[in-house]
Amino acid sequence: MPQLIFFVVIAVVAYVGYRAFLREAERVTRRMERVRREAANRSMGTLVRDPRTGEYHLAKD
């Protein structure tokens, strides 16, 4: 029985770690795509509109 609990805990940790890895990979991919577009357009940054105030500011990572 302790072995079963051990393997279940390992499986849950592996699943959570895998999900965290996928989230981080998606974040890095989005950032690199934005950097690539900025380089192609020769821009210094990406402006993002604040929906509450209507003002624009540089995108933050």
NUGU-922269 format. One line per field, with one value per atom (N, C-alpha, C, O, CB): atom name; residue in one letter; x, y, z; residue number from 0. Coordinates in steps of 0.1 Angstrom, whole numbers, plus 5000, padded with zeros to 4 digits. Glycine has a CB too. Example, Ala and Ser with C-alpha at 12.3 -4.5 7.8 and 13.67 -1.06 7.14 Angstrom:
// NUGU-922269
atom N:CA:C:O:CB:N:CA:C:O:CB
rest A:A:A:A:A:S:S:S:S:S
east 5132:5123:5132:5142:5113:5128:5137:5129:5134:5141
north 4943:4955:4967:4967:4955:4978:4989:5000:5011:4994
up 5078:5078:5078:5085:5090:5071:5071:5079:5080:5057
nr 0:0:0:0:0:1:1:1:1:1
***
This chain:
// NUGU-922269
atom N:CA:C:O:CB:N:CA:C:O:CB:N:CA:C:O:CB:N:CA:C:O:CB:N:CA:C:O:CB:N:CA:C:O:CB:N:CA:C:O:CB:N:CA:C:O:CB:N:CA:C:O:CB:N:CA:C:O:CB:N:CA:C:O:CB:N:CA:C:O:CB:N:CA:C:O:CB:N:CA:C:O:CB:N:CA:C:O:CB:N:CA:C:O:CB:N:CA:C:O:CB:N:CA:C:O:CB:N:CA:C:O:CB:N:CA:C:O:CB:N:CA:C:O:CB:N:CA:C:O:CB:N:CA:C:O:CB:N:CA:C:O:CB:N:CA:C:O:CB:N:CA:C:O:CB:N:CA:C:O:CB:N:CA:C:O:CB:N:CA:C:O:CB:N:CA:C:O:CB:N:CA:C:O:CB:N:CA:C:O:CB:N:CA:C:O:CB:N:CA:C:O:CB:N:CA:C:O:CB:N:CA:C:O:CB:N:CA:C:O:CB:N:CA:C:O:CB:N:CA:C:O:CB:N:CA:C:O:CB:N:CA:C:O:CB:N:CA:C:O:CB:N:CA:C:O:CB:N:CA:C:O:CB:N:CA:C:O:CB:N:CA:C:O:CB:N:CA:C:O:CB:N:CA:C:O:CB:N:CA:C:O:CB:N:CA:C:O:CB:N:CA:C:O:CB:N:CA:C:O:CB:N:CA:C:O:CB:N:CA:C:O:CB:N:CA:C:O:CB:N:CA:C:O:CB:N:CA:C:O:CB:N:CA:C:O:CB:N:CA:C:O:CB:N:CA:C:O:CB:N:CA:C:O:CB
rest M:M:M:M:M:P:P:P:P:P:Q:Q:Q:Q:Q:L:L:L:L:L:I:I:I:I:I:F:F:F:F:F:F:F:F:F:F:V:V:V:V:V:V:V:V:V:V:I:I:I:I:I:A:A:A:A:A:V:V:V:V:V:V:V:V:V:V:A:A:A:A:A:Y:Y:Y:Y:Y:V:V:V:V:V:G:G:G:G:G:Y:Y:Y:Y:Y:R:R:R:R:R:A:A:A:A:A:F:F:F:F:F:L:L:L:L:L:R:R:R:R:R:E:E:E:E:E:A:A:A:A:A:E:E:E:E:E:R:R:R:R:R:V:V:V:V:V:T:T:T:T:T:R:R:R:R:R:R:R:R:R:R:M:M:M:M:M:E:E:E:E:E:R:R:R:R:R:V:V:V:V:V:R:R:R:R:R:R:R:R:R:R:E:E:E:E:E:A:A:A:A:A:A:A:A:A:A:N:N:N:N:N:R:R:R:R:R:S:S:S:S:S:M:M:M:M:M:G:G:G:G:G:T:T:T:T:T:L:L:L:L:L:V:V:V:V:V:R:R:R:R:R:D:D:D:D:D:P:P:P:P:P:R:R:R:R:R:T:T:T:T:T:G:G:G:G:G:E:E:E:E:E:Y:Y:Y:Y:Y:H:H:H:H:H:L:L:L:L:L:A:A:A:A:A:K:K:K:K:K:D:D:D:D:D
east 5008:5000:5009:5005:4991:5019:5028:5034:5036:5039:5037:5042:5032:5036:5047:5020:5009:5008:5007:4996:5008:5007:5019:5017:5006:5031:5043:5042:5045:5055:5038:5036:5026:5027:5034:5015:5004:5010:5007:4992:5017:5023:5033:5033:5030:5041:5050:5043:5047:5060:5032:5025:5018:5018:5014:5013:5007:5018:5015:5000:5029:5040:5045:5047:5052:5046:5050:5040:5044:5052:5027:5016:5017:5016:5003:5018:5018:5031:5030:5018:5042:5054:5053:5058:5066:5047:5045:5036:5039:5039:5026:5017:5024:5022:5004:5032:5040:5050:5052:5047:5056:5065:5058:5064:5072:5046:5039:5035:5036:5026:5031:5027:5039:5038:5022:5051:5063:5067:5072:5074:5066:5070:5061:5065:5069:5048:5039:5042:5042:5024:5045:5049:5061:5062:5051:5071:5084:5081:5087:5095:5073:5070:5063:5066:5061:5053:5046:5056:5056:5035:5065:5075:5084:5087:5083:5089:5098:5092:5098:5104:5079:5072:5070:5071:5058:5067:5066:5079:5080:5061:5090:5103:5107:5112:5114:5103:5106:5098:5103:5102:5085:5077:5083:5083:5062:5087:5093:5105:5108:5096:5114:5126:5123:5129:5135:5112:5108:5103:5105:5098:5096:5091:5101:5098:5078:5112:5122:5116:5119:5128:5107:5101:5109:5117:5086:5107:5114:5106:5111:5117:5093:5085:5071:5068:5085:5063:5049:5040:5041:5045:5031:5022:5010:5004:5019:5005:4993:4983:4988:4996:4971:4961:4955:4951:4949:4955:4949:4934:4929:4955:4926:4911:4904:4894:4905:4910:4903:4905:4896:4908:4918:4921:4921:4920:4934:4923:4924:4938:4940:4914:4948:4961:4969:4966:4968:4980:4989:5001:5006:4992:5007:5020:5027:5021:5018:5040:5048:5044:5041:5063:5044:5040:5051:5063:5039:5047:5056:5056:5046:5051:5068:5069:5065:5065:5083
north 4988:5000:5013:5022:5000:5013:5026:5028:5040:5024:5017:5019:5025:5034:5006:5022:5027:5042:5050:5020:5046:5060:5068:5079:5062:5062:5068:5071:5082:5059:5061:5062:5072:5079:5049:5073:5083:5097:5106:5080:5099:5112:5116:5127:5112:5106:5109:5113:5122:5097:5106:5109:5123:5130:5098:5126:5140:5151:5161:5141:5149:5158:5160:5171:5155:5148:5149:5156:5164:5134:5154:5160:5175:5183:5155:5180:5194:5200:5211:5196:5193:5199:5200:5210:5190:5190:5191:5202:5209:5178:5205:5216:5229:5238:5215:5230:5242:5245:5256:5242:5234:5235:5240:5248:5221:5235:5239:5254:5261:5230:5258:5272:5281:5292:5275:5277:5285:5285:5296:5280:5274:5273:5282:5289:5259:5282:5291:5306:5314:5288:5309:5323:5327:5338:5325:5319:5322:5323:5331:5311:5314:5314:5327:5333:5302:5331:5344:5356:5364:5346:5356:5367:5367:5377:5366:5355:5355:5359:5365:5341:5355:5359:5374:5381:5352:5380:5395:5402:5412:5399:5396:5402:5401:5410:5395:5389:5388:5398:5404:5373:5400:5410:5424:5432:5410:5427:5440:5442:5453:5442:5432:5433:5435:5442:5421:5428:5429:5443:5448:5418:5449:5463:5474:5485:5464:5470:5479:5488:5500:5487:5483:5491:5489:5480:5487:5498:5497:5490:5489:5511:5486:5480:5479:5484:5487:5472:5470:5478:5476:5455:5486:5493:5485:5478:5507:5486:5479:5490:5498:5468:5489:5499:5494:5482:5501:5503:5500:5502:5513:5509:5491:5492:5502:5507:5479:5503:5512:5526:5534:5508:5531:5545:5549:5561:5548:5539:5542:5547:5550:5553:5547:5551:5539:5528:5558:5542:5532:5532:5542:5534:5520:5518:5507:5499:5516:5506:5495:5482:5481:5497:5471:5458:5453:5455:5448:5447:5441:5426:5420:5446:5421:5406:5400:5387:5402
up 5000:5000:5000:4993:5012:5008:5008:4994:4990:5018:4987:4973:4964:4956:4967:4965:4957:4960:4951:4959:4972:4976:4971:4966:4992:4972:4967:4952:4947:4970:4944:4930:4926:4916:4923:4933:4931:4933:4925:4940:4944:4947:4936:4931:4961:4931:4921:4908:4901:4918:4905:4893:4893:4883:4891:4905:4906:4905:4898:4920:4911:4910:4896:4891:4919:4889:4875:4866:4857:4869:4868:4861:4863:4854:4864:4876:4879:4873:4868:4894:4873:4868:4852:4847:4871:4846:4832:4828:4818:4827:4835:4832:4834:4826:4841:4844:4847:4835:4831:4860:4831:4820:4807:4800:4817:4804:4792:4793:4783:4791:4805:4807:4804:4797:4821:4810:4808:4793:4788:4817:4786:4772:4764:4755:4767:4767:4760:4762:4752:4764:4774:4777:4770:4764:4792:4769:4762:4747:4741:4765:4742:4728:4724:4714:4724:4732:4729:4729:4721:4739:4739:4740:4729:4723:4754:4725:4713:4700:4692:4712:4699:4687:4686:4676:4686:4698:4699:4696:4689:4713:4701:4698:4683:4678:4707:4677:4663:4655:4645:4659:4658:4651:4653:4644:4656:4665:4668:4659:4654:4683:4658:4650:4635:4628:4652:4631:4617:4614:4603:4613:4623:4621:4625:4624:4629:4631:4636:4647:4647:4625:4655:4666:4679:4680:4668:4688:4701:4712:4723:4705:4709:4719:4713:4703:4732:4721:4717:4727:4739:4717:4721:4730:4732:4723:4723:4745:4749:4755:4763:4759:4751:4756:4769:4770:4745:4779:4792:4790:4787:4803:4792:4790:4799:4796:4790:4811:4821:4819:4819:4835:4815:4814:4799:4796:4820:4790:4776:4772:4760:4772:4781:4778:4773:4776:4790:4765:4760:4768:4773:4745:4770:4777:4771:4763:4792:4773:4768:4774:4786:4770:4766:4771:4781:4779:4760:4792:4802:4801:4797:4816:4804:4803:4816:4817:4800
nr 0:0:0:0:0:1:1:1:1:1:2:2:2:2:2:3:3:3:3:3:4:4:4:4:4:5:5:5:5:5:6:6:6:6:6:7:7:7:7:7:8:8:8:8:8:9:9:9:9:9:10:10:10:10:10:11:11:11:11:11:12:12:12:12:12:13:13:13:13:13:14:14:14:14:14:15:15:15:15:15:16:16:16:16:16:17:17:17:17:17:18:18:18:18:18:19:19:19:19:19:20:20:20:20:20:21:21:21:21:21:22:22:22:22:22:23:23:23:23:23:24:24:24:24:24:25:25:25:25:25:26:26:26:26:26:27:27:27:27:27:28:28:28:28:28:29:29:29:29:29:30:30:30:30:30:31:31:31:31:31:32:32:32:32:32:33:33:33:33:33:34:34:34:34:34:35:35:35:35:35:36:36:36:36:36:37:37:37:37:37:38:38:38:38:38:39:39:39:39:39:40:40:40:40:40:41:41:41:41:41:42:42:42:42:42:43:43:43:43:43:44:44:44:44:44:45:45:45:45:45:46:46:46:46:46:47:47:47:47:47:48:48:48:48:48:49:49:49:49:49:50:50:50:50:50:51:51:51:51:51:52:52:52:52:52:53:53:53:53:53:54:54:54:54:54:55:55:55:55:55:56:56:56:56:56:57:57:57:57:57:58:58:58:58:58:59:59:59:59:59:60:60:60:60:60
***
